[in-house]
């Protein structure tokens, strides 16, 4: 329980509710995307690449296990502690990473299943627009990404908060259906 509290505090510190500014819209975000995912490279080179990989996982083209390359592991969480000048001496980094992974997996499962309430599904969806919003006043560069997809005549949306650790982008918090 202590680890869950510590990771929640860490995430709230780095990605807490802050006013959003500077929204960028990218039409047809799949254009120019080339899948690559060697098992040893963690994170995405850009926010757009992160968003496309999230879409591909919701669609079912890649598994959640493959999406996990874009979720912070214990070494990434250790880096977050270092960047935010937070004492990690009593933190169980492996447990924190597991907690983050499980919370994001629950959100991912819910997001995939919510489309059925609209009589639509992600597997038939086309990724039509990506919105990227800056999250200001963070110790770690953070953004909210909103995926807008079409499944027949139905618009599906999903969003997630992401963060930059070093030169790579990771899913940080709250995979959600809708905006």
C-alpha positions in Angstrom: 0.0 0.0 0.0 2.9 2.3 0.8 4.3 1.8 -2.7 1.0 2.6 -4.3 0.8 5.8 -2.2 4.4 6.8 -3.2 3.8 6.2 -6.9 0.5 8.1 -6.8 2.3 11.0 -5.1 5.1 10.8 -7.7 2.7 10.9 -10.6 0.6 13.7 -9.0 3.9 15.7 -8.6 4.9 15.2 -12.2 1.6 15.2 -14.0 -0.9 16.8 -11.6 -3.9 18.8 -12.8 -2.5 22.0 -14.3 -3.9 24.5 -16.8 -3.3 23.4 -20.4 -2.0 25.7 -23.1 -0.7 25.4 -26.6 -2.7 22.8 -28.4 -1.4 21.3 -31.7 -3.6 19.4 -34.1 -2.1 16.8 -36.4 -4.4 15.6 -39.2 -3.8 12.0 -40.5 -1.2 11.2 -37.8 -0.4 7.8 -39.3 1.1 9.5 -42.4 4.9 8.9 -42.3 4.8 6.6 -39.4 7.1 3.6 -39.6 6.7 1.0 -36.9 9.9 0.1 -35.1 10.2 -1.4 -31.7 13.3 -3.3 -30.9 12.9 -4.8 -27.5 15.8 -2.9 -26.1 14.5 0.6 -26.9 12.0 2.0 -24.4 9.8 5.0 -25.0 9.0 6.8 -28.2 11.1 9.2 -30.1 8.2 11.7 -30.3 4.8 12.4 -28.9 3.3 11.5 -32.3 5.0 8.1 -32.3 3.8 7.5 -28.8 0.2 8.3 -29.8 0.4 6.1 -32.9 1.6 3.2 -30.8 -1.2 3.7 -28.3 -3.7 3.7 -31.3 -2.2 0.5 -32.7 -2.6 -1.1 -29.3 -6.3 0.0 -29.0 -6.9 -1.3 -32.5 -5.3 -4.6 -31.6 -2.4 -4.4 -34.0 0.1 -4.6 -31.1 -0.5 -6.1 -27.7 -0.5 -4.4 -24.3 2.8 -6.3 -23.7 4.2 -4.5 -26.7 2.7 -1.2 -25.6 4.5 -1.7 -22.3 7.7 -0.5 -24.0 6.1 2.9 -23.8 5.3 2.7 -20.0 8.0 3.7 -17.5 9.8 0.7 -15.9 11.7 0.8 -12.6 14.8 2.4 -14.2 12.6 5.1 -15.8 10.9 5.7 -12.4 14.3 6.0 -10.8 15.2 8.7 -13.4 11.9 10.5 -12.5 12.9 10.5 -8.8 16.4 11.9 -9.8 14.9 14.6 -12.1 12.3 15.7 -9.6 14.9 15.7 -6.7 12.7 13.2 -4.8 14.3 10.9 -2.3 14.1 7.3 -3.7 15.9 5.6 -0.8 12.7 4.1 0.6 11.0 3.6 -2.7 10.4 0.1 -4.1 11.0 1.0 -7.7 9.9 -2.5 -9.0 6.7 -2.3 -7.1 6.1 1.3 -8.3 6.6 0.2 -11.9 4.2 -2.7 -11.4 1.6 -0.4 -9.9 1.9 2.1 -12.9 1.7 -0.8 -15.4 -1.4 -2.3 -13.7 -3.2 1.1 -13.5 -2.5 1.8 -17.1 -3.5 -1.7 -18.2 -6.9 -1.2 -16.4 -7.4 2.1 -18.2 -6.4 0.5 -21.5 -8.9 -2.4 -21.1 -11.7 0.0 -20.2 -10.9 2.3 -23.1 -10.9 -0.6 -25.6 -14.3 -1.9 -24.3 -16.0 1.5 -24.0 -16.3 1.8 -27.8 -18.8 -1.0 -27.8 -21.3 1.2 -25.9 -21.3 3.4 -29.1 -21.8 0.3 -31.3 -18.3 0.7 -32.6 -14.9 -0.9 -32.1 -11.3 0.1 -32.3 -10.3 -2.7 -34.6 -12.2 -1.0 -37.5 -11.1 2.5 -36.5 -8.9 4.9 -38.6 -6.7 7.4 -36.7 -7.8 10.8 -38.1 -6.6 13.4 -35.8 -4.1 13.9 -32.9 -4.4 16.7 -30.5 -1.3 17.5 -28.3 -1.7 19.8 -25.3 1.2 21.1 -23.2 0.8 20.6 -19.5 2.6 23.5 -17.9 4.5 24.0 -14.6 5.8 20.4 -14.5 9.3 19.3 -13.4 9.2 16.8 -16.3 8.1 17.9 -19.8 4.5 16.6 -20.0 1.7 16.6 -22.5 -1.9 15.4 -22.9 -2.6 13.6 -26.1 -6.0 13.1 -27.5 -6.6 10.5 -30.3 -9.6 11.1 -32.5 -10.6 8.1 -34.6 -13.4 7.1 -37.0 -15.1 3.7 -36.8 -17.8 3.9 -39.5 -19.8 7.0 -38.7 -18.8 7.0 -35.0 -16.0 9.2 -33.6 -13.9 7.4 -30.9 -11.6 9.4 -28.7 -9.0 8.4 -26.2 -6.6 10.4 -24.2 -3.6 9.9 -22.0 -1.0 12.0 -20.2 2.6 11.5 -21.3 6.0 12.6 -20.1 9.5 13.0 -21.5 12.2 11.1 -19.6 15.6 11.9 -21.2 15.0 12.1 -24.9 12.1 9.5 -25.0 8.3 9.9 -24.4 6.3 7.6 -22.1 2.7 7.1 -21.2 2.5 8.5 -17.7 -1.1 8.5 -16.5 -4.7 8.0 -17.2 -5.5 6.1 -20.4 -9.1 7.1 -20.8 -11.9 6.8 -23.3 -13.3 10.2 -24.5 -11.7 13.5 -23.8 
